[in-house]
Amino acid sequence: MFKSELKSKFKSSQGDLLQLGYDTLALTERDAQELAIYGINNEQKESLLQSVTAFATVQFDELYEQRQMLATDIKNGLASELKTIMRQVMIMLESAYSTNNIMYVSLRNTEISKMTDTELVIKAKSTAQILNENISYLQQFGVTAEIIANLNSKADNLSEKLKEQTVAIQNRDNATQLRINIANNLYEKISKIRNIGRKMWIEKDEALSNDYVIYDNSSNSGNDDVIVADDPVDGLPDDNG
């Protein structure tokens, strides 16, 4: 399974980041003349707008998580049905052969509940093949062509659902990577503009400077922590004045 190594640079919620993007767009309109001195022009603002729009329209993880959970539920249901059939077949084989008979020993499985889904598929398919080869004898103990066909069918269905589950998990992980990439791109643009705006106003108007401060509203912070960008901006005072 693919796991993204990307880490989110913004610790608060997706909604907070989107709102921060909208608010930053508003600030670029309000302070257009002042920001233009430091390179925040129409091109920069349009780039920010595109990033905000991209983040607003990206499909979030919940959609893919639901699809993955649905695929897993269906797969688990099929696995349970297949285990039931396998246990029924084992009872028939126990009637047909003594417990130390080589045929029974080769087919029996007392650890069926501990099998992985892939192991279960392999065991079911091999069992169906052996049952079919010995059906003329096993029919008197309840083994029928229908039972064998059902065993094969359930194994094939489970195998297919395993593939679908894998695809669903990959899609979920890929969507997470895409969302984090888009979010980080947006946050980088927001941070750049707000870093400039905060420093641009810091010696002129504290209230306007504070408008550019980014707060961390994540649940882990316990309160609203100020996030201060560290990148220096030429021609603007640093945080030490």
Helices and strands as residue ranges (DSSP letters): H 14-30, H 32-36, H 42-57, H 61-96, H 102-107, G 112-114, H 117-133, H 135-138, G 139-141, H 145-201, H 206-210, E 214-216, E 225-227
